Amino acid sequence: MQRFAVTALATATAAPALAHSGAHLHPHADHPIWLSLLLGSLAVGAFGLFMWKKK
């Protein structure tokens, strides 16, 4: 589990360096859809954590 946490943290910190210009298929903070995507991601994460703890 620790290896996964380190990998996730490294990926999250490197994400801005991997940004690119041009057409995007994902929303940015200035688009109104970001909040629903954030809440959906948190819900999926909470469900995954619940199932992991239940196991």
Phi, psi and omega in degrees: 000325181294323179297320178296317181297319179293318179296316179296318179295317179296320179294318181294323180283334180274347185304315179298328179289339181268002181295154182222161176265169179105196183293140180237144176255013179230151183280161175243176186297338181276356176267142184289350184278348186299326182293318179293324176294320178295313180295321177295319178295318177296322179294317178296318178296318179295320178295318178297318178295319178299314180293325179292318179290328181292330182293000000 
